[in-house]
Amino acid sequence: MEGDSVTLKTNVAEIHEDDDILWNFIAEKSLLAEISRDVGIFFTYNGTDERFRFRLKLDKQTGSLTITNITTEHAGLYEVKISGEKLSSKTFNVYVYAHLPVPNINRDCSSSSSQQNCSLLCSVVNVSDVSLSWYKGNSLLSSISVSDLSISLSLPLEVEYQDKNTYSCVINNPISNQTQHFNITELCQPCPGMLVLILSAIKLIYQVIVS
């Protein structure tokens, strides 16, 4: 999750005196850290575009690399190369997920509805790699998923005005979720155009009765 720290481990209990360790961010072909214990080198670097500035920490005993306050721009492939008595290398694929917004549920007056049904729209903006779902109680009603970067998602739902069930809209990614519940009575108020039609019908009925 954005803002967390992640440690990429060498799986070495202790660096040997003659070990040399290089950490690279493959996506940018950036050298991030190097260790040469016999000459006392324990350096970290900011990356070619400074995205790792003040974010890298080296474990001087194991050579593991920690990235602090991580963001989505730090996602990608990392590689560590260890040379010394033995040669070895290891790659890490780091996925970073943004914090999820709470879904927004609105009355959808642009959608045609009967007088018995209420049209709703659940929406989120600037999201990626998420699923947006409607639930009736614990039962899944509909869902939509996206893997694109920073787009908006909307998912419609129609319910009856007199429906007493519990509904919720949920957004989730592989590691977290956000849920928005709603009250049908409070949310499903007549749309402005529908209210005019209702008032016109009442007026017409009144005129017929009077005449």
PyMOL commands that set and color helices and strands:
alter all, ss='L'
color gray80, all
select helices_A, chain A and resi 26-28+37-39+72-74+184-187+192-210
alter helices_A, ss='H'
color red, helices_A
select strands_A, chain A and resi 6-8+20-25+30-36+41-44+56-58+65-67+76-83+88-94+104-107+117-127+130-136+139-146+151-160+167-173+176-182
alter strands_A, ss='S'
color yellow, strands_A
deselect
rebuild
show_as cartoon
